[in-house]
Amino acid sequence: MRRLFKGLLLGCPAAVIILLIIQAVYIHHFNSYVYSVTGADDSEQSYLDFNPRDDSTSKWLKRDFDLDGQTVDLNAQTIDGVFHNNAKDEINDWSLRIDITDD
């Protein structure tokens, strides 16, 4: 009986420590997963909906901009984005990266 008690006394804390390590690894893996969103696809769990502003102060033109030795006119417009999360998990922090592939 004493041997069983001694085994439980040593085994239970070791099992708890092992389970805590497994949980920490799982949480780190879950939180470091990166999702890529390519637009307003409401069939996805999370998506971004971009809407350009239509007022007169949200569009502008920079004339005669020197771009690598070429003089060009640059147009710009303010765009609002709304992040929709339909997933069961709460999102506390996110970042946005925009890849512009064409002119």
All heavy atoms as an XYZ file, in Angstrom:
831
protein
N       0.823     -1.198      0.000
C       0.000      0.000      0.000
C       0.862      1.255      0.000
O       0.560      2.209     -0.687
C      -0.902     -0.055      1.244
C      -1.864      1.063      1.286
S      -3.114      0.790      0.042
C      -4.332      1.863      0.570
N       1.897      1.237      0.810
C       2.800      2.368      0.902
C       3.521      2.603     -0.426
O       3.744      3.734     -0.829
C       3.793      2.102      2.025
C       4.730      3.239      2.269
C       5.624      2.945      3.411
N       5.224      3.787      4.524
C       5.852      3.854      5.659
N       6.866      3.076      5.885
N       5.445      4.658      6.589
N       3.849      1.518     -1.121
C       4.529      1.615     -2.414
C       3.598      2.252     -3.471
O       4.037      3.056     -4.274
C       4.952      0.221     -2.836
C       5.891      0.211     -3.971
C       6.360     -1.179     -4.220
N       7.572     -1.136     -4.991
C       8.225     -2.173     -5.372
N       7.821     -3.364     -5.024
N       9.311     -2.048     -6.090
N       2.326      1.873     -3.443
C       1.342      2.444     -4.363
C       1.162      3.942     -4.100
O       1.118      4.745     -5.025
C       0.004      1.711     -4.216
C      -1.154      2.256     -5.039
C      -0.869      2.074     -6.527
C      -2.443      1.578     -4.652
N       1.078      4.318     -2.841
C       0.934      5.717     -2.483
C       2.143      6.534     -2.925
O       2.007      7.637     -3.464
C       0.740      5.849     -0.963
C       0.594      7.267     -0.497
C      -0.565      7.979     -0.761
C       1.621      7.900      0.184
C      -0.699      9.285     -0.342
C       1.497      9.203      0.598
C       0.323      9.899      0.339
N       3.339      5.976     -2.741
C       4.561      6.649     -3.148
C       4.613      6.797     -4.673
O       5.017      7.832     -5.204
C       5.770      5.873     -2.643
C       7.055      6.618     -2.710
C       8.160      5.810     -2.038
C       9.419      6.616     -1.944
N      10.496      5.871     -1.292
N       4.147      5.786     -5.398
C       4.106      5.845     -6.860
C       3.133      6.900     -7.351
O       3.416      7.636     -8.292
N       1.958      6.966     -6.714
C       0.982      7.996     -7.079
C       1.483      9.392     -6.733
O       1.247     10.352     -7.460
C      -0.351      7.737     -6.386
C      -1.179      6.569     -6.912
C      -2.408      6.355     -6.040
C      -1.579      6.820     -8.346
N       2.179      9.504     -5.606
C       2.703     10.789     -5.166
C       3.736     11.337     -6.154
O       3.795     12.541     -6.383
C       3.319     10.654     -3.766
C       3.663     11.933     -3.027
C       2.406     12.756     -2.794
C       4.322     11.624     -1.703
N       4.510     10.477     -6.778
C       5.498     10.900     -7.754
C       4.919     10.965     -9.167
O       5.295     11.824     -9.967
C       6.701      9.963     -7.737
C       7.549      9.983     -6.462
C       8.620      8.917     -6.525
C       8.174     11.343     -6.259
N       3.994     10.076     -9.487
C       3.468      9.975    -10.844
C       2.477     11.069    -11.206
O       2.465     11.548    -12.346
N       1.641     11.478    -10.283
C       0.621     12.504    -10.578
C       1.237     13.855    -10.947
O       0.844     14.437    -11.958
C      -0.341     12.639     -9.409
S      -1.500     11.262     -9.306
N       2.182     14.378    -10.190
C       2.780     15.648    -10.613
C       3.506     15.533    -11.959
O       3.452     16.463    -12.767
C       3.769     15.988     -9.493
C       3.267     15.254     -8.305
C       2.634     14.006     -8.842
N       4.138     14.415    -12.211
C       4.823     14.225    -13.497
C       3.802     14.212    -14.635
O       4.032     14.812    -15.696
C       5.633     12.932    -13.481
N       2.672     13.557    -14.435
C       1.635     13.523    -15.470
C       1.061     14.915    -15.707
O       0.814     15.309    -16.850
C       0.527     12.549    -15.068
N       0.850     15.673    -14.653
C       0.327     17.033    -14.785
C       1.315     17.907    -15.560
O       0.919     18.678    -16.441
C       0.009     17.633    -13.394
C      -0.259     19.127    -13.481
C      -1.175     16.921    -12.773
N       2.596     17.799    -15.250
C       3.615     18.589    -15.946
C       3.651     18.224    -17.425
O       3.712     19.098    -18.294
C       4.988     18.402    -15.278
C       4.988     19.089    -13.905
C       6.109     18.959    -16.151
C       6.209     18.812    -13.066
N       3.588     16.941    -17.745
C       3.592     16.495    -19.141
C       2.366     17.028    -19.869
O       2.466     17.526    -20.997
C       3.677     14.956    -19.221
C       5.054     14.489    -18.779
C       3.365     14.461    -20.629
C       5.181     12.995    -18.609
N       1.200     16.977    -19.247
C      -0.016     17.496    -19.871
C       0.048     19.014    -20.077
O      -0.422     19.525    -21.100
C      -1.247     17.118    -19.039
C      -1.611     15.631    -19.047
C      -2.736     15.355    -18.068
C      -1.993     15.187    -20.449
N       0.634     19.737    -19.136
C       0.781     21.182    -19.290
C       1.724     21.526    -20.451
O       1.482     22.471    -21.196
C       1.285     21.811    -17.997
C       0.253     21.922    -16.869
C       0.927     22.423    -15.591
C      -0.886     22.836    -17.265
N       2.780     20.757    -20.617
C       3.706     20.976    -21.731
C       2.997     20.713    -23.056
O       3.119     21.485    -24.012
C       4.967     20.108    -21.575
C       5.803     20.612    -20.399
C       5.791     20.095    -22.866
C       6.954     19.709    -20.020
N       2.227     19.629    -23.132
C       1.484     19.307    -24.355
C       0.484     20.421    -24.671
O       0.351     20.849    -25.820
C       0.781     17.943    -24.218
C       1.818     16.817    -24.215
C      -0.232     17.725    -25.339
C       1.256     15.454    -23.868
N      -0.204     20.930    -23.661
C      -1.167     22.003    -23.869
C      -0.472     23.283    -24.349
O      -0.964     23.971    -25.242
C      -1.945     22.281    -22.590
C      -2.985     23.367    -22.770
C      -3.750     23.676    -21.500
O      -3.346     23.284    -20.421
N      -4.840     24.379    -21.637
N       0.676     23.614    -23.778
C       1.408     24.816    -24.191
C       1.855     24.706    -25.645
O       1.765     25.679    -26.408
C       2.609     25.044    -23.280
N       2.321     23.534    -26.060
C       2.730     23.331    -27.455
C       1.521     23.462    -28.372
O       1.591     24.097    -29.429
C       3.416     21.955    -27.619
C       3.587     21.591    -29.078
C       4.758     21.948    -26.908
N       0.390     22.878    -27.996
C      -0.825     22.974    -28.806
C      -1.286     24.423    -28.945
O      -1.626     24.882    -30.033
C      -1.934     22.125    -28.190
C      -3.265     22.309    -28.871
C      -3.523     21.716    -30.094
C      -4.246     23.110    -28.307
C      -4.737     21.904    -30.739
C      -5.463     23.309    -28.937
C      -5.699     22.693    -30.146
O      -6.893     22.884    -30.784
N      -1.298     25.185    -27.861
C      -1.734     26.583    -27.896
C      -0.796     27.411    -28.766
O      -1.235     28.233    -29.564
C      -1.834     27.160    -26.472
C      -3.019     26.531    -25.744
C      -1.952     28.678    -26.487
C      -3.089     26.868    -24.282
N       0.523     27.187    -28.642
C       1.476     27.922    -29.472
C       1.249     27.614    -30.953
O       1.250     28.514    -31.784
C       2.904     27.578    -29.069
C       3.929     28.203    -29.955
N       4.214     29.545    -29.917
C       4.706     27.679    -30.924
C       5.129     29.816    -30.823
N       5.454     28.698    -31.456
N       1.042     26.356    -31.288
C       0.792     25.967    -32.677
C      -0.509     26.596    -33.191
O      -0.559     27.117    -34.298
C       0.731     24.448    -32.793
C       0.384     23.951    -34.161
N       1.253     24.070    -35.214
C      -0.726     23.367    -34.646
C       0.682     23.576    -36.303
N      -0.522     23.141    -35.976
N      -1.551     26.564    -32.392
C      -2.846     27.129    -32.784
C      -2.742     28.638    -33.007
O      -3.261     29.168    -33.981
C      -3.888     26.825    -31.713
C      -5.261     27.339    -32.036
C      -6.106     26.599    -32.838
C      -5.699     28.547    -31.536
C      -7.383     27.056    -33.141
C      -6.962     29.025    -31.837
C      -7.807     28.273    -32.638
N      -2.057     29.343    -32.124
C      -1.969     30.804    -32.219
C      -1.015     31.284    -33.301
O      -1.090     32.435    -33.719
C      -1.544     31.396    -30.875
C      -2.654     31.334    -29.854
O      -3.815     31.225    -30.207
N      -2.287     31.386    -28.591
N      -0.114     30.428    -33.767
C       0.841     30.862    -34.778
C       0.399     30.510    -36.195
O       1.108     30.808    -37.149
C       2.214     30.248    -34.502
O       2.157     28.836    -34.607
N      -0.768     29.921    -36.356
C      -1.246     29.568    -37.685
C      -1.630     30.834    -38.449
O      -2.272     31.722    -37.902
C      -2.450     28.627    -37.585
C      -2.853     28.040    -38.909
C      -2.151     26.974    -39.440
C      -3.902     28.560    -39.638
C      -2.502     26.437    -40.664
C      -4.261     28.038    -40.864
C      -3.551     26.976    -41.369
O      -3.895     26.457    -42.587
N      -1.211     30.938    -39.691
C      -1.463     32.117    -40.511
C      -2.526     31.775    -41.550
O      -2.387     30.818    -42.305
C      -0.168     32.592    -41.210
C      -0.463     33.740    -42.158
C       0.870     32.976    -40.192
N      -3.580     32.563    -41.577
C      -4.632     32.404    -42.572
C      -4.432     33.444    -43.672
O      -4.114     34.585    -43.385
C      -6.019     32.613    -41.947
C      -6.410     31.546    -40.966
C      -6.162     31.694    -39.620
C      -7.033     30.387    -41.399
C      -6.516     30.708    -38.717
C      -7.393     29.399    -40.508
C      -7.133     29.566    -39.166
O      -7.488     28.589    -38.286
N      -4.639     33.053    -44.903
C      -4.555     33.987    -46.020
C      -5.953     34.243    -46.552
O      -6.708     33.309    -46.791
C      -3.686     33.416    -47.139
O      -2.364     33.286    -46.709
N      -6.276     35.501    -46.718
C      -7.585     35.902    -47.216
C      -7.362     36.648    -48.524
O      -6.502     37.514    -48.608
C      -8.302     36.804    -46.185
C      -9.620     37.286    -46.721
C      -8.483     36.065    -44.882
N      -8.132     36.306    -49.548
C      -7.920     36.932    -50.849
C      -9.046     37.885    -51.237
O      -9.072     38.352    -52.352
C      -7.776     35.857    -51.940
O      -8.944     35.039    -51.928
C      -6.547     35.018    -51.717
N      -9.956     38.183    -50.366
C     -11.006     39.142    -50.688
C     -12.276     38.864    -49.929
O     -12.292     38.142    -48.946
N     -13.356     39.448    -50.414
C     -14.639     39.366    -49.732
C     -15.383     38.090    -50.118
O     -16.381     38.123    -50.822
C     -15.480     40.594    -50.041
N     -14.898     36.964    -49.661
C     -15.534     35.680    -49.924
C     -16.258     35.254    -48.649
O     -15.653     34.710    -47.730
C     -14.487     34.644    -50.331
C     -15.096     33.305    -50.694
O     -16.338     33.183    -50.651
O     -14.342     32.376    -51.013
N     -17.564     35.516    -48.566
C     -18.296     35.261    -47.323
C     -18.529     33.784    -47.052
O     -19.120     33.431    -46.036
C     -19.608     36.029    -47.284
C     -20.533     35.687    -48.440
O     -20.161     34.853    -49.274
O     -21.625     36.265    -48.491
N     -18.040     32.894    -47.910
C     -18.109     31.463    -47.608
C     -16.932     31.029    -46.733
O     -16.930     29.927    -46.201
C     -18.127     30.634    -48.902
O     -16.896     30.766    -49.587
N     -15.931     31.906    -46.579
C     -14.780     31.612    -45.732
C     -15.114     31.907    -44.269
O     -16.017     32.684    -43.976
C     -13.576     32.459    -46.161
C     -13.047     32.124    -47.524
C     -12.354     30.768    -47.582
O     -11.743     30.365    -46.579
O     -12.454     30.121    -48.632
N     -14.330     31.316    -43.356
C     -14.555     31.572    -41.934
C     -14.242     33.020    -41.574
O     -14.919     33.634    -40.773
C     -13.708     30.638    -41.080
C     -14.189     29.213    -41.082
C     -13.410     28.357    -40.122
O     -12.395     28.767    -39.573
N     -13.876     27.154    -39.903
N     -13.191     33.564    -42.163
C     -12.810     34.957    -41.935
C     -12.516     35.590    -43.289
O     -11.893     34.966    -44.135
C     -11.568     35.033    -41.055
O     -11.811     34.406    -39.820
N     -12.974     36.819    -43.463
C     -12.710     37.491    -44.736
C     -12.707     39.000    -44.553
O     -13.225     39.516    -43.574
C     -13.719     37.076    -45.810
C     -15.144     37.492    -45.554
C     -15.648     38.670    -46.088
C     -15.996     36.714    -44.785
C     -16.958     39.058    -45.855
C     -17.300     37.087    -44.551
C     -17.776     38.261    -45.089
O     -19.071     38.643    -44.854
N     -12.083     39.675    -45.506
C     -12.026     41.134    -45.516
C     -12.932     41.674    -46.611
O     -12.936     41.164    -47.720
C     -10.602     41.610    -45.777
C      -9.637     41.478    -44.612
C      -8.223     41.748    -45.084
C     -10.003     42.425    -43.502
N     -13.672     42.695    -46.275
C     -14.549     43.353    -47.233
C     -14.028     44.773    -47.422
O     -14.058     45.577    -46.497
C     -15.981     43.354    -46.696
C     -16.992     43.829    -47.709
O     -16.642     43.931    -48.898
O     -18.129     44.102    -47.305
N     -13.483     45.066    -48.618
C     -12.925     46.382    -48.918
C     -13.964     47.244    -49.616
O     -14.612     46.802    -50.557
C     -11.696     46.253    -49.826
C     -10.540     45.595    -49.152
C     -10.185     44.302    -49.475
C      -9.801     46.266    -48.199
C      -9.117     43.687    -48.862
C      -8.726     45.660    -47.582
C      -8.387     44.365    -47.915
N     -14.094     48.487    -49.154
C     -15.031     49.433    -49.751
C     -14.325     50.763    -49.958
O     -13.904     51.401    -48.990
C     -16.248     49.638    -48.846
C     -17.002     48.357    -48.627
O     -17.348     47.684    -49.577
N     -17.247     47.998    -47.374
N     -14.186     51.222    -51.212
C     -13.563     52.528    -51.442
C     -14.478     53.657    -50.975
O     -15.696     53.567    -51.084
C     -13.354     52.575    -52.951
C     -14.255     51.540    -53.514
C     -14.513     50.529    -52.445
N     -13.862     54.694    -50.427
C     -14.635     55.874    -50.032
C     -14.972     56.676    -51.277
O     -14.162     56.804    -52.183
C     -13.833     56.739    -49.076
C     -13.653     56.132    -47.720
C     -12.986     57.120    -46.805
N     -12.608     56.483    -45.561
C     -11.840     57.060    -44.646
N     -11.384     58.278    -44.841
N     -11.544     56.417    -43.550
N     -16.172     57.233    -51.305
C     -16.627     57.955    -52.485
C     -16.641     59.472    -52.314
O     -17.022     60.188    -53.226
C     -18.028     57.478    -52.878
C     -18.015     56.048    -53.400
O     -16.999     55.660    -54.013
O     -19.016     55.336    -53.199
N     -16.232     59.981    -51.154
C     -16.273     61.434    -50.982
C     -15.098     62.095    -51.707
O     -14.134     61.451    -52.108
C     -16.288     61.806    -49.496
C     -15.080     61.277    -48.760
O     -13.985     61.801    -48.982
O     -15.248     60.333    -47.961
N     -15.180     63.396    -51.880
C     -14.209     64.129    -52.699
C     -12.825     64.222    -52.049
O     -11.832     64.442    -52.741
C     -14.733     65.531    -52.994
O     -14.889     66.241    -51.781
N     -12.726     64.069    -50.738
C     -11.426     64.200    -50.073
C     -10.682     62.869    -49.969
O      -9.575     62.834    -49.458
C     -11.611     64.770    -48.657
O     -12.431     63.891    -47.897
C     -12.231     66.156    -48.710
N     -11.280     61.788    -50.442
C     -10.651     60.476    -50.315
C      -9.921     60.027    -51.574
O      -9.395     58.933    -51.625
C     -11.704     59.434    -49.940
O     -12.248     59.722    -48.678
N      -9.908     60.865    -52.609
C      -9.171     60.570    -53.839
C      -8.206     61.709    -54.096
O      -8.529     62.870    -53.853
C     -10.131     60.445    -55.029
C     -11.094     59.311    -54.927
C     -12.017     59.310    -56.135
C     -13.078     58.247    -55.987
N     -14.037     58.264    -57.081
N      -7.020     61.389    -54.575
C      -6.077     62.439    -54.885
C      -5.134     62.002    -56.000
O      -5.036     60.839    -56.342
C      -5.304     62.882    -53.646
C      -4.449     61.831    -53.020
C      -3.130     61.611    -53.258
C      -4.839     60.877    -52.045
N      -2.674     60.567    -52.500
C      -3.709     60.095    -51.735
C      -6.035     60.580    -51.392
C      -3.741     59.062    -50.822
C      -6.060     59.543    -50.487
C      -4.927     58.800    -50.199
N      -4.450     62.988    -56.561
C      -3.546     62.792    -57.687
C      -2.225     63.475    -57.375
O      -2.206     64.625    -56.941
C      -4.160     63.378    -58.964
C      -3.272     63.446    -60.198
C      -2.932     62.055    -60.698
C      -3.962     64.262    -61.279
N      -1.135     62.768    -57.536
C       0.195     63.368    -57.383
C       0.812     63.427    -58.772
O       1.158     62.405    -59.347
C       1.053     62.549    -56.435
C       2.448     63.082    -56.292
C       2.925     62.925    -54.878
C       4.341     63.399    -54.709
N       4.457     64.786    -54.437
N       0.914     64.632    -59.318
C       1.419     64.814    -60.682
C       2.944     64.886    -60.708
O       3.568     65.356    -59.767
C       0.860     66.099    -61.280
C      -0.615     66.037    -61.525
C      -1.031     67.160    -62.470
N      -2.456     67.152    -62.690
C      -3.061     66.400    -63.588
N      -2.378     65.587    -64.336
N      -4.374     66.453    -63.731
N       3.489     64.417    -61.809
C       4.924     64.520    -62.083
C       5.781     63.905    -60.966
O       6.743     64.503    -60.500
C       5.340     65.985    -62.312
C       4.593     66.599    -63.480
O       4.233     65.846    -64.411
O       4.374     67.826    -63.463
N       5.446     62.722    -60.535
C       6.203     62.016    -59.509
C       7.374     61.302    -60.175
O       7.218     60.631    -61.196
C       5.295     61.010    -58.788
C       5.979     60.276    -57.674
C       6.210     60.895    -56.461
C       6.394     58.958    -57.851
C       6.837     60.223    -55.435
C       7.016     58.285    -56.819
C       7.242     58.912    -55.606
N       8.575     61.452    -59.621
C       9.763     60.813    -60.178
C       9.847     59.380    -59.659
O      10.132     59.149    -58.488
C      11.012     61.615    -59.783
C      12.282     61.036    -60.408
O      12.172     60.208    -61.335
O      13.373     61.407    -59.948
N       9.597     58.423    -60.530
C       9.605     57.008    -60.173
C      10.710     56.328    -60.965
O      10.547     56.005    -62.137
C       8.237     56.375    -60.475
C       8.064     54.916    -60.104
C       8.107     54.737    -58.584
C       6.740     54.388    -60.642
N      11.850     56.155    -60.336
C      13.010     55.514    -60.979
C      13.374     56.172    -62.299
O      13.583     55.511    -63.321
C      12.756     54.015    -61.188
C      12.595     53.253    -59.891
O      13.220     53.665    -58.895
O      11.861     52.249    -59.878
N      13.432     57.492    -62.322
C      13.834     58.212    -63.515
C      12.711     58.499    -64.486
O      12.917     59.170    -65.496
N      11.530     58.008    -64.227
C      10.380     58.280    -65.091
C       9.433     59.225    -64.370
O       9.205     59.100    -63.173
C       9.626     56.992    -65.442
C      10.404     56.031    -66.296
C       9.586     54.784    -66.616
O       8.591     54.509    -65.965
N      10.011     54.060    -67.621
N       8.866     60.156    -65.093
C       7.892     61.079    -64.526
C       6.496     60.499    -64.757
O       6.096     60.259    -65.894
C       8.005     62.461    -65.169
O       9.338     62.941    -64.981
C       7.030     63.437    -64.539
N       5.799     60.229    -63.667
C       4.474     59.609    -63.761
C       3.487     60.375    -62.893
O       3.875     61.126    -62.000
C       4.510     58.120    -63.306
C       5.387     57.298    -64.213
C       4.979     57.997    -61.871
N       2.206     60.191    -63.167
C       1.132     60.709    -62.318
C       0.603     59.554    -61.477
O       0.276     58.491    -62.009
C      -0.006     61.285    -63.153
C       0.396     62.549    -63.892
O       1.395     63.177    -63.474
O      -0.275     62.899    -64.873
N       0.552     59.733    -60.178
C       0.057     58.698    -59.272
C      -1.342     59.058    -58.788
O      -1.580     60.173    -58.328
C       0.986     58.544    -58.066
C       2.421     58.092    -58.353
C       3.218     58.019    -57.073
C       2.417     56.751    -59.067
N      -2.256     58.113    -58.878
C      -3.611     58.267    -58.347
C      -3.730     57.430    -57.078
O      -3.168     56.343    -56.994
C      -4.648     57.765    -59.355
C      -4.688     58.623    -60.584
O      -4.956     59.809    -60.488
N      -4.399     58.037    -61.737
N      -4.483     57.930    -56.126
C      -4.679     57.190    -54.886
C      -6.114     57.379    -54.403
O      -6.782     58.348    -54.759
C      -3.706     57.658    -53.821
N      -6.562     56.430    -53.592
C      -7.903     56.497    -53.030
C      -7.899     55.803    -51.677
O      -7.261     54.763    -51.502
C      -8.909     55.819    -53.948
C     -10.324     55.881    -53.446
C     -11.319     55.302    -54.432
O     -10.964     54.734    -55.447
N     -12.585     55.458    -54.119
N      -8.598     56.370    -50.724
C      -8.732     55.757    -49.408
C      -9.751     54.629    -49.482
O     -10.833     54.796    -50.035
C      -9.172     56.792    -48.361
O      -8.222     57.855    -48.355
C      -9.271     56.185    -46.989
N      -9.381     53.499    -48.921
C     -10.250     52.322    -48.929
C     -10.450     51.863    -47.492
O      -9.493     51.745    -46.736
C      -9.629     51.189    -49.769
C      -9.488     51.634    -51.224
C     -10.467     49.926    -49.672
C      -8.763     50.640    -52.091
N     -11.690     51.644    -47.111
C     -12.015     51.106    -45.793
C     -12.161     49.599    -45.898
O     -12.731     49.083    -46.860
C     -13.323     51.705    -45.261
C     -13.210     53.182    -44.992
O     -12.157     53.607    -44.462
O     -14.158     53.916    -45.296
N     -11.663     48.905    -44.896
C     -11.794     47.454    -44.876
C     -12.468     46.999    -43.603
O     -12.197     47.514    -42.516
N     -13.375     46.054    -43.735
C     -14.074     45.490    -42.583
C     -13.697     44.020    -42.500
O     -13.840     43.274    -43.473
C     -15.602     45.643    -42.715
C     -16.300     45.009    -41.524
C     -15.979     47.093    -42.865
N     -13.193     43.612    -41.351
C     -12.817     42.217    -41.130
C     -14.007     41.481    -40.530
O     -14.529     41.875    -39.494
C     -11.612     42.146    -40.188
C     -11.115     40.756    -39.974
C     -10.330     40.136    -40.922
C     -11.442     40.058    -38.824
C      -9.870     38.853    -40.739
C     -10.990     38.775    -38.624
C     -10.199     38.171    -39.584
N     -14.447     40.420    -41.189
C     -15.566     39.608    -40.710
C     -15.034     38.274    -40.200
O     -14.282     37.604    -40.898
C     -16.568     39.348    -41.841
C     -17.179     40.586    -42.395
N     -18.308     41.160    -41.865
C     -16.817     41.383    -43.432
C     -18.619     42.236    -42.547
N     -17.729     42.402    -43.514
N     -15.425     37.905    -39.010
C     -14.999     36.636    -38.436
C     -16.232     35.783    -38.181
O     -17.000     36.038    -37.265
C     -14.228     36.864    -37.132
C     -13.750     35.570    -36.527
O     -13.556     34.583    -37.233
N     -13.552     35.559    -35.226
N     -16.417     34.761    -39.004
C     -17.525     33.827    -38.821
C     -17.073     32.541    -38.148
O     -17.853     31.609    -38.028
C     -18.156     33.496    -40.180
C     -18.759     34.718    -40.833
O     -19.252     35.605    -40.155
N     -18.708     34.776    -42.151
N     -15.828     32.493    -37.742
C     -15.281     31.287    -37.108
C     -15.768     31.201    -35.670
O     -16.201     32.182    -35.075
C     -13.758     31.316    -37.147
N     -15.657     30.020    -35.115
C     -16.069     29.836    -33.717
C     -15.024     30.365    -32.748
O     -15.301     30.574    -31.584
C     -16.333     28.358    -33.437
C     -15.110     27.486    -33.582
C     -15.411     26.051    -33.293
C     -14.132     25.231    -33.461
N     -14.280     23.872    -33.070
N     -13.796     30.609    -33.251
C     -12.715     31.096    -32.409
C     -12.649     32.616    -32.455
O     -12.844     33.231    -33.497
C     -11.372     30.516    -32.872
C     -11.358     29.005    -32.779
O     -11.807     28.486    -31.752
O     -10.916     28.355    -33.739
N     -12.350     33.218    -31.316
C     -12.219     34.670    -31.228
C     -10.851     35.094    -31.731
O      -9.849     34.426    -31.484
C     -12.379     35.102    -29.769
C     -12.285     36.582    -29.546
C     -12.469     36.966    -28.094
O     -13.199     36.252    -27.387
O     -11.873     37.967    -27.681
N     -10.794     36.194    -32.456
C      -9.534     36.727    -32.957
C      -9.211     37.971    -32.145
O      -9.969     38.936    -32.145
C      -9.625     37.057    -34.454
C      -9.865     35.776    -35.240
C      -8.372     37.762    -34.924
C     -10.091     35.989    -36.708
N      -8.087     37.940    -31.439
C      -7.684     39.068    -30.608
C      -6.723     40.001    -31.316
O      -6.673     41.177    -31.023
C      -7.017     38.571    -29.319
C      -8.004     37.872    -28.420
O      -9.155     38.249    -28.364
N      -7.555     36.846    -27.735
N      -5.938     39.474    -32.239
C      -4.911     40.279    -32.888
C      -4.734     39.786    -34.313
O      -4.723     38.584    -34.552
C      -3.599     40.138    -32.116
C      -2.524     41.065    -32.627
O      -2.853     42.084    -33.257
O      -1.335     40.778    -32.392
N      -4.630     40.719    -35.239
C      -4.395     40.332    -36.622
C      -3.638     41.441    -37.318
O      -3.602     42.573    -36.864
C      -5.701     39.996    -37.343
C      -6.691     41.109    -37.447
C      -7.564     41.513    -36.481
C      -6.908     41.967    -38.564
N      -8.319     42.559    -36.932
C      -7.931     42.861    -38.222
C      -6.341     42.068    -39.830
C      -8.391     43.833    -39.083
C      -6.808     43.032    -40.693
C      -7.815     43.894    -40.316
N      -2.990     41.096    -38.404
C      -2.256     42.082    -39.178
C      -2.661     41.945    -40.639
O      -3.172     40.915    -41.060
C      -0.744     41.893    -39.010
O      -0.362     40.620    -39.488
N      -2.411     42.994    -41.385
C      -2.802     43.049    -42.790
C      -1.565     43.228    -43.644
O      -0.735     44.096    -43.375
C      -3.776     44.211    -43.023
C      -4.184     44.505    -44.454
C      -4.991     43.341    -45.016
C      -4.978     45.791    -44.512
N      -1.434     42.402    -44.670
C      -0.361     42.530    -45.645
C      -1.008     42.535    -47.023
O      -1.773     41.638    -47.349
C       0.615     41.377    -45.523
C       1.771     41.488    -46.480
C       2.737     40.366    -46.288
N       2.944     39.753    -47.571
C       3.564     38.626    -47.773
N       3.992     37.943    -46.741
N       3.735     38.149    -48.961
N      -0.714     43.548    -47.797
C      -1.298     43.674    -49.133
C      -0.207     43.433    -50.161
O       0.831     44.098    -50.148
C      -1.932     45.059    -49.336
C      -3.038     45.285    -48.314
C      -2.445     45.215    -50.747
C      -3.646     46.665    -48.348
N      -0.429     42.457    -51.034
C       0.492     42.178    -52.136
C      -0.107     42.745    -53.408
O      -1.131     42.250    -53.893
C       0.714     40.664    -52.280
C       1.440     40.065    -51.095
O       2.276     40.759    -50.509
O       1.170     38.902    -50.765
N       0.520     43.760    -53.960
C       0.061     44.367    -55.203
C       0.864     43.739    -56.323
O       2.082     43.900    -56.405
C       0.217     45.895    -55.164
C      -0.602     46.465    -54.010
C      -0.185     46.501    -56.496
C      -0.402     47.926    -53.780
N       0.185     43.016    -57.214
C       0.888     42.282    -58.265
C       0.820     42.975    -59.618
O       1.596     42.647    -60.512
C       0.310     40.869    -58.397
O      -1.106     40.957    -58.654
C       0.514     40.080    -57.107
N      -0.093     43.902    -59.810
C      -0.241     44.601    -61.081
C      -0.270     46.107    -60.846
O      -0.348     46.570    -59.717
C      -1.550     44.194    -61.779
C      -1.552     42.727    -62.181
O      -0.496     42.235    -62.609
O      -2.621     42.102    -62.059
N      -0.211     46.852    -61.950
C      -0.302     48.314    -61.848
C      -1.648     48.712    -61.256
O      -2.650     48.092    -61.471
C      -0.141     48.963    -63.223
C       1.287     48.811    -63.727
O       2.170     48.535    -62.908
O       1.485     48.992    -64.943
